[in-house]
Amino acid sequence: MVVSEACTVLPMTRFNLALLAAAVVLGCTSGDQTDGVAGGDGLSTVDEPAGRAASEPGLSDEFDDAATLSQWRVWHEVKGVAATHSLLDIDSSNAGMMTLRPKSGGWFDDFEAPLIYKMVRGDFMVEIDVAATKIGSPDAPPDKQFNSAGLMARDPRFGSGRANWVMFNTGRQLGDQIASEGKTTVNSSSVLELIDGPHRGLLRMCRVGNVIVLARQLEGEPSFSVVNRFDRVELPQDLQVGLVAGGWNTSAEAPDTSQDPDLEARFDYIRFSAIGAEADCVAQ
C-alpha cells in the first residue's frame, strides 16, 4: 500500500486513550493485516435472504426515489432491537440522497450502530459517494469524535465475542483528525487505521476471494488508491453489505451516550458491480 497522507495505526482490542495517543505513526507504508479465523460456539443467526451476485440488477441505488428504501434491510429491525438511528430517508431530507443520522454508538468490538444493507454473495465491488457532514452545516465535518459514515461488509452471524466484519468510512475521527478509517474486526476484536483526508468523496470496498480491499478517491484526490487490504478467509460467501454511520462522541472505551452525535451522513449513490481482480478496485 502506498500512502501519501499521515496515518494513524491503532492496533488494539479495546479503546484506550493513552494507547491511541502513543500509537500515532506518520508516513505509514503498509496497511496489510492478516486476521485470525473466526468460529466456534456462541453464534446466533437471523433469517436472511440468500445473497445475490454483485452483477445482478437491483442491488445498486441512486437514491432518487424514496420508494427504494423498502428494498433495504435495516440491521436493528432485522435483529429485533431498539433503533440505532434518529433519521433515515431517501430523497426526502436531501434530494437525491439517502440521509442517515445515527444515535450515540458505533461499530467497534461488540458495539453496533446503524447498518443499512443488502445480502451479497461472493466477490463484489461496491462504491459510494458519501459526505460525513455536521448537522446544520452541510459543508463542514462533524465536531464530535468518531462521527463518520461509509461502508461495511459483515458476517450476518453474531454473538458476544463473535462479531466479524470490515468497515470503511470517512469523517471526524480521533481528536481534530479528519480522515478515512479502515477497520477489520475478528471475533469482536477491532483493529483500525486512520488516514488523513477530506470528509467527503468516493469510497470503494472490493472482495476478491479471501481478500477485502479498501480504496478511496476523496475530494481533491486525482484517482483511486488502495488504503487497506485485509485477508478475511473465514468470512462466509453471503455477507451483509451496505451503509453505516456512527457517533461514538469520545475517545473512551465505550460511546458517550450522554450526548447526541452531530453527524448527518449523506449518500449520493451506492453502486455494486462484478470484479475480476484486485487491480479493478482502483480502475477509473
C-alpha positions as CSV (number, residue, x, y, z in Angstrom):
1,M,0.0,0.0,0.0
2,V,1.2,3.5,-0.9
3,V,0.0,6.3,1.4
4,S,0.9,9.9,0.9
5,E,-1.2,11.2,3.8
6,A,-0.4,11.0,7.5
7,C,-1.9,7.9,9.0
8,T,-2.6,6.6,12.5
9,V,-2.4,2.9,13.2
10,L,-4.4,1.7,16.2
11,P,-3.7,-2.0,16.8
12,M,-5.9,-2.6,19.9
13,T,-8.6,-4.8,21.3
14,R,-10.2,-2.1,23.4
15,F,-10.3,1.7,23.1
16,N,-7.7,3.3,25.3
17,L,-6.9,6.9,25.1
18,A,-3.3,6.5,26.2
19,L,-2.7,3.8,23.6
20,L,-4.4,5.9,21.0
21,A,-2.0,8.8,21.7
22,A,1.0,6.6,21.7
23,A,0.1,4.7,18.5
24,V,0.3,7.7,16.1
25,V,2.5,6.8,13.2
26,L,3.2,9.2,10.4
27,G,4.1,8.1,6.9
28,C,2.7,4.5,7.2
29,T,3.7,2.2,4.3
30,S,1.8,-0.9,5.0
31,G,-1.9,-1.5,5.7
32,D,-2.0,-5.2,5.1
33,Q,-3.5,-7.2,8.0
34,T,-3.7,-11.0,8.3
35,D,-6.5,-11.9,10.6
36,G,-7.4,-14.9,12.7
37,V,-10.1,-17.4,12.0
38,A,-13.5,-16.8,13.5
39,G,-15.9,-19.5,14.5
40,G,-16.8,-21.7,17.5
41,D,-19.8,-21.7,19.7
42,G,-22.0,-18.8,20.7
43,L,-23.1,-17.7,17.2
44,S,-26.6,-16.5,16.6
45,T,-28.3,-16.2,13.2
46,V,-31.2,-14.3,11.7
47,D,-33.4,-15.1,8.8
48,E,-31.6,-13.5,5.9
49,P,-32.4,-14.0,2.2
50,A,-29.8,-15.6,0.0
51,G,-27.1,-13.3,-1.2
52,R,-27.2,-12.0,-4.7
53,A,-24.2,-11.8,-7.1
54,A,-22.9,-8.2,-7.5
55,S,-23.7,-8.3,-11.2
56,E,-27.4,-8.8,-10.6
57,P,-29.8,-5.9,-11.0
58,G,-31.5,-4.3,-8.0
59,L,-28.5,-4.0,-5.7
60,S,-27.4,-0.5,-6.7
61,D,-29.4,2.6,-5.7
62,E,-29.1,6.2,-7.0
63,F,-31.2,7.4,-4.1
64,D,-33.5,9.4,-6.3
65,D,-36.7,7.5,-5.4
66,A,-38.0,7.4,-1.8
67,A,-39.8,4.1,-2.5
68,T,-36.5,2.2,-2.8
69,L,-36.0,2.5,1.0
70,S,-38.2,-0.6,1.3
71,Q,-35.6,-2.6,-0.7
72,W,-33.0,-2.1,2.1
73,R,-32.6,-4.2,5.2
74,V,-32.0,-2.3,8.5
75,W,-29.9,-4.3,10.9
76,H,-31.6,-3.3,14.2
77,E,-35.0,-4.1,12.7
78,V,-33.8,-7.5,11.5
79,K,-32.2,-8.2,14.8
80,G,-35.3,-7.0,16.7
81,V,-33.6,-4.4,18.9
82,A,-34.1,-0.7,19.6
83,A,-33.4,1.8,16.7
84,T,-29.8,2.9,16.3
85,H,-30.6,5.9,14.1
86,S,-32.7,9.0,14.7
87,L,-33.3,9.7,11.0
88,L,-33.3,7.6,7.8
89,D,-34.8,8.5,4.5
90,I,-34.2,8.6,0.7
91,D,-34.8,11.7,-1.4
92,S,-36.6,13.5,1.4
93,S,-34.3,15.3,3.8
94,N,-31.8,15.8,0.9
95,A,-32.9,15.5,-2.7
96,G,-31.4,12.6,-4.5
97,M,-29.6,11.2,-1.4
98,M,-30.0,8.7,1.4
99,T,-29.8,10.7,4.7
100,L,-28.8,8.9,7.9
101,R,-28.3,10.3,11.4
102,P,-27.1,7.8,14.0
103,K,-27.8,7.7,17.6
104,S,-24.9,7.5,20.0
105,G,-22.9,4.4,19.3
106,G,-20.5,3.0,16.8
107,W,-19.0,-0.1,15.2
108,F,-16.2,-1.3,17.4
109,D,-15.6,-4.7,19.0
110,D,-19.1,-5.9,20.1
111,F,-20.7,-2.4,19.8
112,E,-23.1,-1.8,16.9
113,A,-24.6,1.2,15.1
114,P,-26.8,1.7,12.0
115,L,-26.3,-0.7,9.1
116,I,-28.4,-0.4,6.0
117,Y,-27.6,-3.3,3.8
118,K,-28.4,-6.0,1.2
119,M,-27.2,-9.6,1.1
120,V,-24.4,-10.1,-1.4
121,R,-22.7,-13.4,-2.4
122,G,-19.1,-13.9,-3.4
123,D,-16.8,-11.4,-5.0
124,F,-18.0,-7.8,-5.4
125,M,-17.1,-4.2,-5.8
126,V,-19.2,-1.5,-4.1
127,E,-18.7,2.2,-4.4
128,I,-20.4,5.1,-2.6
129,D,-20.3,8.8,-2.9
130,V,-20.6,10.0,0.8
131,A,-20.3,13.1,2.8
132,A,-20.0,13.0,6.6
133,T,-21.4,16.4,7.4
134,K,-22.2,18.4,10.6
135,I,-25.9,18.7,11.3
136,G,-27.0,22.2,10.2
137,S,-23.6,22.9,8.5
138,P,-23.6,20.7,5.3
139,D,-20.2,22.0,4.2
140,A,-18.4,21.1,7.4
141,P,-17.4,17.8,9.0
142,P,-18.8,16.8,12.4
143,D,-17.2,18.3,15.5
144,K,-17.5,15.2,17.8
145,Q,-15.0,12.4,17.8
146,F,-15.6,9.3,15.7
147,N,-18.6,10.7,13.9
148,S,-18.2,9.1,10.4
149,A,-20.0,7.4,7.6
150,G,-19.2,4.7,5.0
151,L,-19.4,1.1,4.0
152,M,-19.5,-2.3,5.8
153,A,-19.3,-6.0,4.8
154,R,-20.4,-8.1,7.7
155,D,-20.9,-11.8,8.6
156,P,-24.7,-12.0,9.5
157,R,-23.9,-14.5,12.3
158,F,-23.4,-12.8,15.6
159,G,-23.0,-13.3,19.3
160,S,-20.9,-11.9,22.2
161,G,-17.3,-12.1,21.1
162,R,-18.3,-13.3,17.6
163,A,-18.6,-10.1,15.6
164,N,-16.8,-10.3,12.2
165,W,-16.8,-7.5,9.7
166,V,-14.8,-4.9,7.7
167,M,-15.7,-1.2,7.7
168,F,-14.5,1.8,5.6
169,N,-15.6,5.3,6.4
170,T,-14.7,9.0,6.4
171,G,-15.4,11.9,8.7
172,R,-14.3,13.2,12.1
173,Q,-12.1,10.6,13.8
174,L,-9.7,10.9,16.8
175,G,-9.5,14.4,18.3
176,D,-9.3,17.0,15.5
177,Q,-8.4,14.5,12.8
178,I,-10.5,14.4,9.6
179,A,-9.7,11.1,8.0
180,S,-10.8,7.8,6.4
181,E,-11.0,4.8,8.7
182,G,-10.3,1.2,7.6
183,K,-11.3,-1.2,10.3
184,T,-11.2,-5.0,10.5
185,T,-12.9,-6.9,13.3
186,V,-12.3,-10.6,14.1
187,N,-14.3,-12.2,16.8
188,S,-15.2,-8.8,18.3
189,S,-11.6,-7.6,18.3
190,S,-11.2,-4.4,16.2
191,V,-8.1,-3.0,14.6
192,L,-8.3,0.3,12.8
193,E,-6.2,2.6,10.7
194,L,-6.8,6.3,10.2
195,I,-5.5,8.2,7.1
196,D,-5.9,11.9,6.8
197,G,-8.2,13.2,4.1
198,P,-11.5,15.1,3.4
199,H,-14.8,14.2,5.0
200,R,-16.5,13.6,1.6
201,G,-15.8,11.7,-1.6
202,L,-15.8,8.2,-3.1
203,L,-15.1,5.0,-1.1
204,R,-14.8,1.5,-2.6
205,M,-14.8,-1.9,-0.9
206,C,-13.8,-4.9,-3.0
207,R,-14.0,-8.6,-2.2
208,V,-11.8,-10.8,-4.3
209,G,-11.6,-14.3,-3.0
210,N,-10.5,-14.2,0.7
211,V,-9.2,-10.6,0.4
212,I,-11.2,-7.3,1.1
213,V,-9.6,-4.2,-0.4
214,L,-10.4,-0.7,0.6
215,A,-9.8,2.2,-1.9
216,R,-10.7,5.8,-1.9
217,Q,-10.8,8.9,-4.0
218,L,-11.8,11.6,-1.6
219,E,-12.5,15.2,-2.6
220,G,-9.5,16.7,-4.3
221,E,-7.7,13.4,-4.8
222,P,-6.9,12.7,-8.5
223,S,-7.6,9.0,-8.6
224,F,-8.5,5.9,-6.5
225,S,-5.7,4.5,-4.3
226,V,-5.7,1.4,-2.1
227,V,-5.5,2.3,1.6
228,N,-6.2,-1.1,3.3
229,R,-6.1,-4.8,2.3
230,F,-7.4,-7.4,4.7
231,D,-7.2,-11.2,4.5
232,R,-10.6,-12.4,5.8
233,V,-10.5,-16.1,4.8
234,E,-13.1,-17.0,7.5
235,L,-15.9,-14.8,6.2
236,P,-18.9,-16.7,4.6
237,Q,-19.9,-16.3,1.0
238,D,-23.0,-14.4,1.8
239,L,-22.4,-11.1,3.6
240,Q,-24.4,-8.1,4.7
241,V,-23.0,-5.2,2.5
242,G,-24.1,-1.7,2.8
243,L,-24.0,1.7,4.5
244,V,-23.0,2.6,8.1
245,A,-22.8,5.7,10.3
246,G,-21.5,6.1,13.8
247,G,-21.5,8.7,16.6
248,W,-19.0,7.5,19.2
249,N,-18.6,11.1,20.6
250,T,-15.4,10.3,22.6
251,S,-12.1,8.5,22.6
252,A,-13.1,6.4,25.6
253,E,-13.6,2.6,25.6
254,A,-17.4,3.0,25.2
255,P,-19.5,5.5,23.3
256,D,-20.6,8.7,25.1
257,T,-24.4,8.3,25.2
258,S,-24.9,11.4,27.3
259,Q,-24.7,13.5,24.1
260,D,-26.1,13.2,20.6
261,P,-23.9,12.8,17.6
262,D,-23.6,15.8,15.3
263,L,-23.3,13.7,12.2
264,E,-25.6,13.7,9.2
265,A,-24.4,11.1,6.7
266,R,-25.4,11.9,3.1
267,F,-25.0,9.2,0.5
268,D,-25.4,10.2,-3.2
269,Y,-25.4,6.7,-4.5
270,I,-24.3,3.1,-3.9
271,R,-23.2,1.0,-6.9
272,F,-22.4,-2.7,-7.0
273,S,-20.5,-4.4,-9.7
274,A,-18.7,-7.6,-10.5
275,I,-14.9,-7.7,-10.0
276,G,-12.2,-9.9,-11.6
277,A,-9.0,-8.8,-9.9
278,E,-7.8,-6.6,-7.0
279,A,-6.5,-4.1,-9.6
280,D,-10.1,-3.4,-10.6
281,C,-10.7,-1.7,-7.3
282,V,-8.7,1.3,-8.4
283,A,-9.8,1.4,-12.1
284,Q,-11.3,4.6,-13.2
